[in-house]
Structures are given as structure tokens and as C-alpha cells.
Amino acid sequence: MSNNSFGLALGFFVTLLLWIYQRVRMPKMRSLAGYMSRRAIKNEETWRFAQRFYSMIGIEIFTLLLIGAIIGGFFKIALLESFNFQAIALGIGLIIQNLATERELKLQFPQKPEQHS
């Protein structure tokens, strides 16, 4: 692997473009593309909400990661140039993205309590 100052910047850029594309053209429900969880695939409304929210959070996270990688490359900031740091930031970003989406689904679509007869 070539060692350049921009680390994962190209990967972040490509992923950012994918999130933007997903935001514009939503994947079909139960396809391999898109955010899938029990809450997200409950019905068409939850699916659409989850896809919009997940892509919005992804765009924000990957924009920040891309900016950080570019700044690190231009200004030779060792921490921001570090491939390992960028990979860890990517992992944390994806975890935050999933947790935020699940939290928002839970808030927007609370489960109705089961009726006991």
C-alpha cells in the first residue's frame, strides 16, 4: 500500500459520494443496499425514515472525516495523517451512525405496548 499524507481521504470521499447518492436515490426495502435493522424494516414508513436519517448522518460523519484527512495532509498534522487514527475514527463514526439511527427510530416510532387480554 502506498503511504501518502492523505491516508484514507480518497476512501472517505468515495464513501461520502455513495451516501449522497443513497440520499438522492433510496434503495428498495429489503435490498442489500441501505440500513437494515428490525426497526428499520418494520414497514415502508420506518424504512424510508431510516434510510434518510442514516444517509444524512453518514454524509455529516464522512464529510468531517474527509476534511480531517485533507487538513492532516496539507498541514502535515501527524495525528490526522495517521492511517490508524483515520481507521479508528471511521469505525467510531460507523458505530455512532448506527446508534444514532436506532435511537431516532426508537423516538420517532415507539413500539406500542402489547395488549394482554
Secondary structure, 3 states (H helix, E strand, C coil): CCCCCCCCHHHHHHHHHHHHHHHHCCCCCCCCCCCCCCCCCCCHHHHHHHHHHHHHHHHHHHHHHHHHHHHHHHHCCHHHHCHHHHHHHHHHHHHHHHHHHHHHHHHHCCCCCCCCC
